[in-house]
């Protein structure tokens, strides 16, 4: 009888063991802000063996991954990557978008307070995002035993990836020269963050984002969170989201070529190598699943291209708003366009209503006026984009990027390599936001747990990242996800 009981117990344990779902100890979502796909190869000969080359050699690279919406903007990119969704569903229609006839910031939240400084930089939360993220789904799947933490110099790049139920999100307060958070997450900074800030602060108002130090500081903070929060050390799978912002700030200032852009990617490669080695030491090689991608790409500087006889130019949005308002003033007696952003024109509905004018009449007149400008390939009514005459390539992306009452009333597609900036022969920087490959073609590399080396040129989208990660973890994908799993 004793022998029979032992056999029954062993069988029961075997059944339980077989029923357990295999998952990594840690998920790391790494976003390199403004990293064009071709940067993987532009600087490849100079990368070390332990950073980006390690990911390419030992990971799986989806070489043909694109953004499937416009505008291709930071807040939209981070929301779409981690939710597997699009602006038309998750609601983050830009860094700034419309609310009650004015622009609002994507993460602004007047109901919370700054934690870690006396500035207003911490009055932020993910409440304007309408969908869940990978981290939220991980929390749900583990009955909220998983830890989820977001880190970036930019608030939106820390908050939106981590999701609604995150344990913490930390971002840089330039006025204070250190990392902060908000009361959405906690009442005071953990002691380890306070200690980190003492050792790693900068002078107040120093713009760390335009410095290579910003890359190093971001990874230092990620490694500190890994160590002090014991991520990947518990019974449930944890998640760490990391977004590198300095690559974007430096690109905006100096463009996609030159010493500054080169140097920041050399720094990225070096710090990434250290980060991967830290993950190996703290979590264990093969025990974590990491993906690397970007939130958007960038156009080449128009002066740089024109110097090589390649068509390019600037879309001066402030000038466009002034000229459009002047025309509408002469036609209707009002100047109802309160701004342009995300390659969209925003209208003051209250002003139009008070003038006793039909909004559709104003929109139609504005579209006719804008169409006379040769810098625009297409000008369209955002609400009626599905019926507009333009290639499906554009139409689908514009539909995916439109959220009623948050997006602008009129959208434009400029000529290729025409982007929002001042038209000046001394301009050296870059911008992004359009549906063209230079803004949409991104790196996507899966590395680590249950990932076999390789690459594929199959067409994928940023929405597929969340779908793939959740499929590998055997958890439900985010509630607005439209992506497809690419690794099973």
Buried (B, 14 or more C-beta within 10 A) or exposed (E): EEEEEEEEEEEEEEEEEEEEEEBBBBBBBBBBBBBBBBBBEBBEEEBEEBBBBBBBEBBBBBBBBBBBBBBBBBBBBBBBBBBBBBBBBBBBBBBBBBEEBEBBBBBBBEEBEBBBBEBEBBBBBBBBBBBBBBBBBBBBBBEEEBBBBBBBBBBBBBBBBBBBBBBBBBBBBBBBBBBBBBBBBBEEBBEEBEEBBEEBBBEEEBEBBBBBBBBBBBBBBBBBBBBBBEBBBBEBBBBBBBBBBBBBBBBBBBBBBEEBBBEBBBBBBBBBBBBBBBBBEBBBEEBBBBBBBBBBBBBBBBBBBBEEEEEBBBBBBEEBBEBBBEBBEEBBEBBBBBBBBBBBBBBBBEBBEEBEBEEEEBBEBBBEBBEEBEBBBBBBBBBEBEEBEBEEEBBBBBBBBBBEEBBBBBBBBBBBBBBBBEEEEEBBBBBBBBBBBBBBBBBBBBBBBBBEEEEBEEEBBBBBBBBBBBBBBEBEBBBBBBBBBBBE
